């Protein structure tokens, strides 16, 4: 069972949260006709799926209802950082 | 390498001579410097691929590289169910081929894989699910595969211990009579024995750490036990496929998750079929040793941990006990999870890649066990001919770019 530190409510159990998949996935410009099918395919379907540190989105659905980002190890499930939506990965500027 | 056949006569002779004549079922090999084909991953799919390469195509120089021990990943963590009740014709023809191979596997491999075609009953818990079930059954029958709608009375007759008026009321369902379970360790060892007898090297404790390329072609692999040259490499490493493909610069449409399963203490025979509830995502069957085997869902987030979360475990158990109240006093003996690689359309990815000589057999997600024989057969053909076998052409990696998804999850309302 994950124990996720919600930045607004504190540490809570996994069932209170909804998983939002990988963070920092950037959508190509839909009005730019030069974006290739391969680029759209990467955006829509391909995933980093790392063994180790993963940056992902969570929503505290049964609490404050707010979204935030989490840096979590996919092997140990250790949560290394929690940071706001829209912010770069910790250690990047 | 010739292998003495297993037979009743042999069993009797060994019994009277102290069982001193048994030889190892397969050869635990040291890696050589080069092979024609290297298969990464010593699970069911990898070993079956090696078996069909040696047996059907006469390829003698094959290695299966396994970082742990054979069958120690998802091949030893599944719930042993085989079935071919798929909605789309491409899935149906592939999985039914696999079930047919399972039906003759024990004879083909001279190894008792304990296939028991006890049927699978899929339950419908709402009017909507009942409608979906009818559509599903029609689809399966149109594909030429057996499927039969069941009334509530018929389900009650076949599974008397099922609670029909629980929080998940049973309104109907359907069965595939040819579905069933087999013994997963036996399937792994049978293919290992067959591949080894055909001349393949099975190398354990050998982790692949790099894929060597030259001019867009694969030329070998780096491993924890040295470099191995090979101009054809098959990746069949389930949950670790993204990591391996990343070594060749490929970014795959896969998410690795922890798929949960559990068994209870052994009890006398009480359940003689496989019961599936898509709504609560549980597969329930009773193994030959008397343990009730429960296949649950996958934790929703990325995980390579091979451990299941308590949250989903609790939900699976609670829902299963609603359906089978008489199991409430059974102790759970073991709970585990496999690192499964799930694709966006819940269908596998098989065949060629943009790197020449590199082949993929991944994306098996929550349903790879049933596909082992046909997966191995078609991948071996694909590697030898360097083009996709007709049965798996639709499962190619480029279907995502073409938009030709095969969404069995949506079609059947259940994960595969």
Interface residues (C-beta under 8 A of the other chain):
Chain A: X1 X2 X13 X14 X15 X19 X22 X37 X38 X41 X42 X44 X45 X46 X47 X48 X49 X50 X51 X54 X56 X72 X74 X75 X76 X77
Chain B: X240 X242 X243 X251 X252 X253 X254 X255 X256 X300 X301 X302 X303 X304 X305 X309 X310 X311 X341 X344 X400 X401
